Amino acid sequence: MLANYRRLFAVPHVLSLLSWSLAARFYTPGLMIAVTFLVQGWTDSYTLAGLVAGAFTLGIALVGPLRGRMADRGNSDRLVLVCGVVFTVGLTTLALLPASVWWLSVPLALGTGLFGTPANQIVRALWPRLTSGPERQAVYAAEATTQELLFVFSPILTAGVVAMAGARWALLLLGVLGLMGAVGFALSLRRAGVTGPAPREAEGDGGSTGGGRGTGARPGRSLLLHPALCLVFVMCMLIVSGVVNMDLVIVAWANELNAPQYVMALASVWALGSLVGGAVAGAVKGTPRLRLRAFAAALGIAVLVPFVPPVTHLSTPLLITPLLFVSGLAIAPTLAAVMGRLGETAPSHRRAEAFGWMATAMGAGSGLAGPVAGALVDTHGIAGGVLGATGLLLLAAVLSLFLPRPAAPAPVSATPREPGAPMDGPAPTGPTGTTGSPPRPAGR
């Protein structure tokens, strides 16, 4: 079962790129927690807190495609560095903002979000360029799995700092960590030699010169005009919206009990379930069944509804942790399959742009989740928020029924890649995997 992973990490630079891209995204899961505690403390309203949190992800969503096109043309390392510096300055300004002018946090969050790290879309666009066949399937699954570590440790660290020093200090810490990750990822891109323009792959390599397989793409044509890609984008928006909805519901539940430490336990157990599910899914050979995974993710959230207030008042939220673990099992595998489908469908020379549109979709989903989750919790309690997350994931599962099946993969080239060979050449031929990774937004 581990053969896919062993082959994957033997490919030069893959481990470095994966590790530093995750470091650049470390702040993402904790950001919503810190912002929610900060703004809710200012305004005593989860709806307004969700509005500010949503402004961050909306800012990221607005510039996703633009940054993707910039990365496709080269200088991706400079792009990562500039975004890292400006984003850290924005978080610092928000952390120092007086509570009396809390309304300034909305435009500030929107402007800061415009410079959120593009590490996720850049590295996801690189995987088909560096890997092929089983390696490609394994790298998407590995990213989906290891990213869940962020959703274990980032909430623990953020909630711990909030409990001990306050939300302002948590934001400052996340800003510093984000900047450090951006610097490391930019240097990793330079070492791997993948900062130049993306090459065009030959027909059958998972992305033709005229467009991606099954997209009917033409040079210069908007990716939004391709039905297959649009379905993937909408699915991602709904899945991420449902996942972020659950994150915010967990925060609200802990805050109602005046016990921020519960965020660390509940969010980490849920992410741990996702991590285990993703690790197993990436090790198993065969084509992922996206539809089955999507419906399993929706069902996993639905089973939580009867066990949260106001339906049931448990003596402690920790009693629900076994169900939370089971609930998370299908999250990473579902996101991995969606990411892989996009990687094989998008045009080879426009993959970063395609993942930029996916970042936009995920940002829109995260932005939608904030006010929706806040309003549902304010009006219907914790159960209302969980039910809302269930509905979003169920709608994504229904849309998966309309995705075209992937085309048959091309035969694997018999020419092996030399260790340490430059990564900027044409992508190797081989079957395209169908798993991918998420941000949770962040989103995931």
DRENTOR-690002 format. One record per residue (C-alpha): residue in one letter; z, y, x. Coordinates in steps of 0.05 Angstrom, whole numbers, padded with zeros to 5 digits, always signed. Layout:
% residues N
AZYX/...
END
This chain:
% residues 444
M+00000+00000+00000/L+00011+00047+00059/A-00057+00035+00091/N-00086+00098+00059/Y-00031+00142+00088/R-00037+00110+00158/R-00111+00125+00160/L-00101+00195+00134/F-00050+00219+00185/A-00093+00191+00242/V-00145+00246+00226/P-00135+00305+00274/H-00099+00367+00247/V-00087+00339+00177/L-00012+00333+00186/S-00005+00403+00216/L-00047+00435+00162/L-00010+00399+00107/S+00059+00415+00135/W+00047+00490+00146/S+00011+00499+00080/L+00073+00472+00046/A+00117+00518+00087/A+00075+00577+00065/R+00087+00557-00007/F+00161+00542-00001/Y+00182+00605-00038/T+00141+00588-00100/P+00189+00542-00138/G+00250+00585-00123/L+00216+00651-00141/M+00220+00640-00216/I+00293+00621-00211/A+00312+00683-00170/V+00272+00730-00213/T+00299+00701-00278/F+00371+00708-00256/L+00359+00778-00229/V+00323+00807-00290/Q+00365+00770-00341/G+00426+00800-00308/W+00395+00869-00314/T+00371+00864-00386/D+00409+00806-00418/S+00342+00780-00443/Y+00305+00716-00424/T+00241+00744-00455/L+00241+00804-00409/A+00259+00760-00350/G+00200+00715-00368/L+00155+00777-00372/V+00172+00797-00300/A+00164+00725-00275/G+00098+00721-00311/A+00074+00785-00279/F+00080+00752-00210/T+00036+00694-00230/L-00012+00739-00267/G-00023+00779-00203/I-00037+00714-00165/A-00085+00693-00220/L-00126+00757-00220/V-00148+00751-00147/G-00154+00675-00139/P-00231+00671-00142/L-00239+00733-00098/R-00194+00705-00044/G-00230+00639-00051/R-00297+00672-00037/M-00266+00709+00022/A-00240+00643+00050/D-00308+00609+00041/R-00340+00664+00083/G-00290+00656+00140/N-00229+00691+00171/S-00182+00651+00126/D-00126+00658+00179/R-00128+00734+00174/L-00127+00729+00098/V-00064+00687+00099/L-00029+00734+00147/V-00044+00797+00108/C-00022+00766+00043/G+00042+00740+00075/V+00062+00808+00102/V+00048+00848+00038/F+00081+00795-00007/T+00145+00797+00034/V+00147+00873+00030/G+00139+00869-00046/L+00196+00819-00054/T+00240+00861-00010/T+00226+00923-00053/L+00242+00884-00117/A+00307+00859-00088/L+00329+00930-00072/L+00307+00958-00140/P+00365+00991-00179/A+00381+00957-00245/S+00374+01023-00283/V+00299+01024-00270/W+00288+00950-00284/W+00223+00965-00320/L+00191+00982-00253/S+00198+00908-00236/V+00139+00892-00282/P+00085+00931-00245/L+00118+00916-00178/A+00116+00841-00193/L+00043+00846-00214/G+00024+00883-00151/T+00063+00836-00107/G+00032+00776-00141/L-00037+00801-00120/F-00017+00782-00049/G+00014+00714-00063/T-00003+00662-00011/P-00073+00632-00016/A-00050+00572+00026/N-00057+00523-00032/Q-00130+00538-00049/I-00150+00543+00025/V-00120+00476+00045/R-00145+00440-00017/A-00215+00463-00004/L-00209+00437+00068/W-00191+00365+00049/P-00262+00343+00029/R-00286+00378+00093/L-00239+00338+00138/T-00234+00271+00103/S-00276+00221+00065/G-00268+00157+00024/P-00197+00129+00020/E-00172+00184+00067/R-00194+00237+00018/Q-00158+00202-00040/A-00096+00195+00002/V-00093+00267+00026/Y-00094+00295-00045/A-00040+00247-00066/A+00000+00261-00003/E-00002+00336-00017/A+00018+00325-00089/T+00076+00282-00066/T+00101+00324-00009/Q+00095+00387-00050/E+00148+00357-00095/L+00196+00364-00036/L+00189+00439-00047/F+00213+00430-00118/V+00273+00391-00093/F+00296+00437-00037/S+00270+00506-00058/P+00309+00507-00124/I+00371+00480-00088/L+00368+00534-00035/T+00352+00590-00084/A+00404+00571-00136/G+00455+00562-00081/V+00442+00632-00054/V+00444+00661-00125/A+00511+00628-00137/M+00542+00650-00072/A+00510+00718-00057/G+00468+00738-00118/A+00395+00739-00138/R+00378+00799-00093/W+00395+00760-00030/A+00357+00700-00056/L+00294+00742-00063/L+00302+00770+00007/L+00309+00700+00036/L+00248+00674-00001/G+00207+00733+00026/V+00226+00718+00098/L+00212+00643+00090/G+00144+00659+00059/L+00125+00703+00117/M+00145+00651+00168/G+00104+00598+00132/A+00043+00644+00128/V+00045+00656+00203/G+00051+00582+00218/F-00006+00563+00171/A-00052+00616+00200/L-00040+00589+00270/S-00052+00518+00246/L-00119+00539+00216/R-00139+00569+00283/R-00118+00507+00322/A-00158+00462+00275/G-00220+00507+00282/V-00231+00513+00206/T-00228+00589+00198/G-00304+00595+00196/P-00349+00593+00135/A-00350+00528+00096/P-00411+00485+00112/R-00458+00459+00058/E-00456+00384+00050/A-00516+00340+00040/E-00533+00314-00029/G-00486+00258-00049/D-00427+00280-00007/G-00388+00304-00065/G-00419+00373-00067/S-00493+00388-00061/T-00525+00450-00034/G-00542+00470-00103/G-00475+00455-00132/G-00423+00403-00143/R-00438+00334-00170/G-00446+00337-00244/T-00440+00412-00249/G-00512+00432-00249/A-00493+00490-00204/R-00543+00539-00177/P-00532+00588-00120/G-00500+00652-00145/R-00484+00623-00213/S-00413+00633-00236/L-00370+00571-00233/L-00344+00588-00302/L-00412+00570-00331/H-00403+00497-00313/P-00369+00459-00371/A-00339+00404-00327/L-00305+00455-00281/C-00281+00497-00340/L-00248+00436-00372/V-00211+00422-00306/F-00189+00495-00302/V-00162+00496-00373/M-00126+00429-00362/C-00092+00457-00301/M-00072+00520-00338/L-00039+00479-00393/I-00005+00429-00347/V+00024+00483-00302/S+00046+00523-00362/G+00083+00463-00390/V+00115+00447-00322/V+00137+00519-00310/N+00162+00522-00381/M+00208+00464-00366/D+00232+00498-00301/L+00251+00561-00339/V+00285+00520-00394/I+00328+00487-00341/V+00347+00555-00314/A+00364+00580-00384/W+00406+00519-00399/A+00447+00528-00335/N+00454+00602-00346/E+00479+00592-00417/L+00534+00547-00389/N+00548+00600-00336/A+00537+00546-00283/P+00478+00562-00237/Q+00493+00499-00196/Y+00464+00457-00252/V+00395+00485-00235/M+00400+00451-00167/A+00417+00384-00197/L+00370+00383-00257/A+00309+00413-00224/S+00317+00370-00163/V+00323+00305-00202/W+00261+00322-00242/A+00222+00339-00179/L+00248+00275-00146/G+00218+00234-00203/S+00152+00269-00192/L+00156+00256-00117/V+00167+00182-00127/G+00111+00178-00178/G+00063+00215-00132/A+00080+00172-00071/V+00067+00107-00109/A+00003+00134-00140/G-00025+00155-00073/A-00010+00087-00041/V-00044+00046-00096/K-00117+00033-00085/G-00169+00045-00139/T-00194+00103-00181/P-00138+00143-00215/R-00139+00141-00292/L-00132+00214-00307/R-00128+00206-00382/L-00071+00155-00379/R-00032+00199-00330/A-00040+00261-00373/F-00014+00228-00436/A+00043+00196-00397/A+00064+00265-00371/A+00066+00293-00443/L+00107+00233-00467/G+00156+00242-00409/I+00173+00312-00432/A+00176+00293-00506/V+00232+00242-00496/L+00278+00298-00472/V+00278+00336-00539/P+00332+00295-00575/F+00381+00302-00517/V+00385+00377-00508/P+00419+00432-00549/P+00419+00449-00605/V+00398+00378-00624/T+00451+00346-00580/H+00508+00379-00543/L+00523+00336-00483/S+00591+00342-00449/T+00552+00358-00385/P+00477+00367-00372/L+00483+00317-00315/L+00482+00261-00367/I+00407+00274-00378/T+00388+00265-00304/P+00364+00192-00313/L+00316+00215-00367/L+00294+00275-00325/F+00277+00228-00267/V+00234+00185-00313/S+00203+00247-00344/G+00179+00272-00276/L+00145+00207-00255/A+00077+00225-00283/I+00075+00299-00263/A+00051+00294-00191/P+00002+00237-00205/T-00030+00277-00262/L-00037+00340-00221/A-00063+00299-00162/A-00118+00268-00205/V-00139+00336-00233/M-00143+00367-00163/G-00184+00309-00137/R-00232+00315-00196/L-00243+00388-00180/G-00252+00372-00105/E-00309+00324-00120/T-00341+00366-00176/A-00343+00434-00142/P-00401+00454-00096/S-00384+00439-00024/H-00396+00510+00001/R-00357+00541-00057/R-00296+00496-00059/A-00247+00550-00039/E-00275+00593-00095/A-00267+00535-00144/F-00195+00525-00122/G-00187+00600-00128/W-00207+00595-00201/M-00158+00538-00207/A-00105+00583-00177/T-00124+00634-00230/A-00117+00582-00284/M-00050+00560-00257/G-00027+00631-00250/A-00048+00645-00322/G-00010+00583-00343/S+00053+00604-00306/G+00046+00675-00334/L+00040+00646-00404/A+00100+00601-00393/G+00148+00657-00377/P+00148+00696-00442/V+00134+00634-00484/A+00193+00596-00456/G+00237+00657-00461/A+00219+00669-00534/L+00228+00596-00553/V+00296+00592-00519/D+00318+00658-00551/T+00297+00635-00620/H+00303+00559-00621/G+00349+00542-00564/I+00336+00494-00506/A+00303+00442-00550/G+00251+00494-00572/G+00233+00506-00500/V+00225+00432-00485/L+00183+00422-00547/G+00138+00479-00526/A+00128+00446-00458/T+00111+00380-00493/G+00058+00414-00535/L+00024+00446-00475/L+00021+00380-00437/L-00004+00342-00498/L-00061+00392-00507/A-00081+00382-00434/A-00081+00307-00445/V-00127+00314-00505/L-00175+00356-00464/S-00178+00301-00411/L-00214+00258-00462/F-00274+00305-00458/L-00280+00305-00381/P-00343+00270-00357/R-00331+00208-00316/P-00341+00218-00241/A-00407+00197-00211/A-00411+00135-00168/P-00391+00149-00097/A-00441+00148-00039/P-00435+00094+00015/V-00388+00108+00073/S-00421+00129+00138/A-00412+00078+00194/T-00404+00133+00247/P-00330+00144+00262/R-00302+00213+00276/E-00281+00222+00349/P-00207+00242+00357/G-00200+00316+00369/A-00271+00330+00347/P-00284+00401+00320/M-00269+00406+00246/D-00322+00460+00231/G-00382+00414+00229/P-00414+00381+00169/A-00367+00340+00126/P-00370+00265+00135/T-00405+00225+00081/G-00367+00176+00038/P-00340+00164-00031/T-00301+00221-00060/G-00230+00207-00081/T-00206+00229-00149/T-00136+00249-00136/G-00111+00317-00118/S-00050+00360-00114/P-00014+00419-00147/P+00054+00500-00147/R+00079+00486-00198/P+00068+00564-00202/A+00065+00553-00193/G+00060+00543-00195/R+00055+00474-00176/
END
